[in-house]
Amino acid sequence: MSISQPKISSRWTYENTAHGSIPDVPELFMFGTDDIRKALPLENHSHPGCFELVYVQRGRATWELLDTSYETRGGDIFHTRPDEWHSGGFKSIEPSKIWWMLIQAPQSTGWLCLPEREKIYFQEALYSLPRVIQVGTLAVDAFSTIRLWLEKDHFLRSTIIRQAILEILLLLIQTHSDQTNIADDLLDHFNGFIARMKEDPAWRPSVQQLADEFGISASHFHKTFQAHTGLSPMSYIERTRLKEASRLLTETQIPVTEIAHHLGYQTSQHFATVFKRYMGRTPSQWRAMINYPKLLIAFFLLFRFR
């Protein structure tokens, strides 16, 4: 008797090359939603000519873009620009419910049926957005509306989908106007801190220690660092350690206990608890998941050429 395994992901997608372009909304290239129960691989990829917007409705997800990590939680939208290579944090996406869409960059005349000056406004605004924007629950209805009307056959289908897309874009742009400005000298301090963390992932200063070192209040340090990186200081420290842990689990056979001690965790149990909270799997389960495709290839080669 076989035991059925629970689904680790529930996905719904629309792709204009497979399902047909929406009349009067050819700019919508792909759209989808994922309800992810356990961390899944998400390798480096890009979207030629398209912006990608990912809205996290529930849970958390981390993204790697241009050697920088961006953490998102419920209510955040993360975006990439056309042709930018990016991946999930640690080449995976964590347990979460997300909505995502690929929309062509506003370059052609008549983009989303807007007059030229409005198209230019959106083009300039989209390229100046911060990577992570907190919009709360305001985006849920717009994303849900797009999915609902993608499945309808109605003469107002294109109009409502286009309106929902513009609602999401305007929400991002309006929120961007409140972005925190960061002084150049503070940016230099942040970059130095980030470089040190990459060199010594076991280092665990407190927010107050870092703020004192930079000569600012702890609350201001926390706020501006998160605006700069998309991560709180403690999340950045934890993520840096877990990124190194993921690398060691993937590229070496160092025992999990040794990895835990190397990265400054007091016990391997604490390391496993933290790792599973972020990744949805224990370190041993993660190593097994990463190595499974390698084992399949090894078995194939063994039997292919024996």
N, C-alpha and C positions, 0 to 999 in steps of 0.2 A: 504493500500500500504506500503510495507516495503522499507526502504531506505538502500541501500547497504553501508557497512562500508569500508573505504579505508584499504588496507592491511597495517599492521604494520611491516611486514617482508617479504622479498623475499629470498628464500633459494634454493640452489642446492647442492646436496651431492653425494658422492660416498663412499661406504663401501664394503670392500672386502668380508665380510661374506654374504652380500646381493647380490652384483653384480658379485662376482667372483674375485679371486686374479688375478692381472696383471701378465702374464707370465714373469718370470725373474725379476719381481719387487714385490715380496711378502712382502717386507718391508713397502710398502705403505699400511697402515691399513685403514685410512679414509682420505677423502679430501672434502673440501666444500667451499662455499662462501655464505655470508649473506649480504643482503642490509636491514638494520634495520631502520625503520622510527620512532619508538617510543621505549623507554626502555622496555626490556623484561626480565623476571626472568632468572637468570642463577645461580643455586644453587651449593653448594660444590660438587665436583666430582673429580675423578682421572682417569688416563689411564694406566692400568697395562702394564709394559714392553715397553711403548711408550713415546717418546718425542712428545710434542705438540708445533707447531709453529703457531702463529696467526699474520698475517700481516694486519695492519690497512691501507687501501687504502684511506679512506676518513672519516672524523669525528674524534671522540675520544672514547676511551674505557679504563676503569679502571679494574684492576684485583687484587684479594686478594690472597696472597700466604704466608703461614707461618707467619700470623699476620702482614704482610707488604702489603701496597698498592702500585701498580705500574700503573702509568698513561701512556697511549700510545696515540699518535696522528698520523695523516696521515704520512706514511713513516716509522713507527716504527714496529718492530717485537718483540713480547713478547713470551717467551718460558717457558715451564715447563718440568721437568725431569720425568722419569718413576715413577709412583705410588705416585706422589705428589698431595695432595688434594688442590684444588684451586676453586675459584668462580669468578663471576663478582663483581666489586665494588658494595657494598651495595646489594649483591646477585642479581645483574641485569647487563645487558649489554646495554650501551647507544646507541643512534642513531649513526650509522656508517655503512661503508661498509668494511667488513673484508674477508680475505681469511684464511683458517686454514687447517692444515694437521697433522695427527698422523703418525709418522714413528717409526718403531721398533728400539730399541736401537742397536747400532753396536756391537753386541756380537758374533753372529754366523759367522762361516767361510763363506767367499764369500758374505758378506754384500754389497749390491748394486754392486755386481760383482767386488769388489775391491780386490787387493792383501792384504795379511795379515797386512803388515806394514802400508799401507794406512788406513785400517780399524781401527787399533790401534790409528793412528793419529787422525782420526775423533772422536773416542770414547773419548780420552783425551780432545780434544778441545771442544766438545759439553758440557762436564761436567764442564768446566771452564768458559763458556760464562756468561756475565752479563744478567740479565733477560730482559732488554729492550735495543734494538739496533736500531739506526736510520740508515736506508738504503735508504731513499728517494724513488724515483720511480723505482729504479733499479730492484726491485723484481716483479713488476707488470707483465712484459712479461713472466717471468718464471712461476708464478702462473697461468696466463692465458693459457700458453702453456700446462700445466698439465691438466687443465680442457678440453681444446680443444681435446687433444689426448686421454683422457679417453673415449671420445665419438666416437672415430674413430675405424675402423677395418682396420688396415694396418700393414704390416710386420715390419715396423720400430717403431710401437707404444711403445713397451717396452723400446727401446733404447732412444727415445726422452723424455719419461717421466722420466727415470732414469737420463738422462743428466740434465733436468730441476731441479730435486730434488738436485743433486750435486751442481748445480749453486747457488741455494738458500743457501745451507749449507756453501759453500765456501764464499759467500758474508757475511754471519754472522761471520765466523771465521776471515776473513781478516779485517773486521771492528773492531772486538774485539781487534786486536793488537794495536789500538789507544786509548784503554780505559784509563781513567785517574786513576793514582795511588793516594790513599788518605792516609795521615799519620795517625798513630794510635791515636794520641792525638786529631786530628780533628774528627775522627770517634767517640771518646768518647763524644765530644761536640755535635755531631749530635744526638747521641742516647739519651743524656740528653734533648735536645730540643724536640725530638720526644716524650719522656716520659712526658714532661711537657704539650705538646699539647694534649695528650690523657687525662690527668688529668683536663685540663682547656681549652676546645675547643673554648671558647669565647676569648681567648688571641690572639691578632693580632699584633705582633711586625713587624716592617719593615725589609726588607733585610739588610738595612744599620745598624739598631740597632743590629741585630744578628751578622753581620760581625764584628762590633766594639766589641761586647762582646767576640768574638772568636779571635780577634786580627788579622783579615785578611781583604783583600779588599772585597767589595760587589760583584764584578764580580767573584772573586775566590770562594767565599762562594756559590754563585748561581751555578757555574759550578760543583763544587765538591759535593754539596748536591744533585744535580740532578743525578750525576753519581752514588751516593750511594743509592738513593731511587727510581730513575726513575721518580721523580716529582720535579718540581721547588719548591722553598720554599713557595711561595704564593699559588701554587696549592695544596701543602701538607696541608697547614693551612686550605684552603677552603674545601679540601676533608675530613679532620678530622672533621670539623664542620658538613659537610653534612652526614658523616657516623653516627655521633651521632644523627643528625636530623632523619635519616632513622630509627635508632633504636627506637627513641621516638615515631615516627609515627606508627611503627609496633607494639611495645610492650605496648604502653600506649594510653590513650584517652585524653592526655593533648591537649588543644586547640592549633591550629597552631600559633596563635599570641603569646601565652606564650612560645612556643618552640623557636620562632624567637627571642624574647627578651632574653631568657635564653642563647642562643648561640651568643649573641652580635650583632645581626642584628638590625639596627635602626628602621626598620618598617617591618611589616609582608609582605608588597608588595615587598620590596627588597628581603626578604628571598624567596618568591615565585618565583621571577624572576631568582634568582641565582639557585634555586633548579631545575626549569624547564630547564634552560640552560644546566645543567649537566645531568639531568635524563630524559628529554623529557616529563615530567609530572609535574603538580603543586603538592605541598605537599598534598592537599586534594585528588587529583586524585591518587596519589601514595598510600595514606592510603586506599582508596577505592579498588584499585587493589590488595593490599596485603590482605585485609579483605574479598574479594569476595570468595576465596576458603573456608574460615572459615564459611561464611554464608551458602554456599552450604552444608557443612557437618552438620551444625546445623539444616537446613531444613530437610535433609535426616534423621537424628536421630529423629527429631520431628515426622515425618510422619511414620517412621519405627516402632517406639515403642509406639505410641499413643494408 
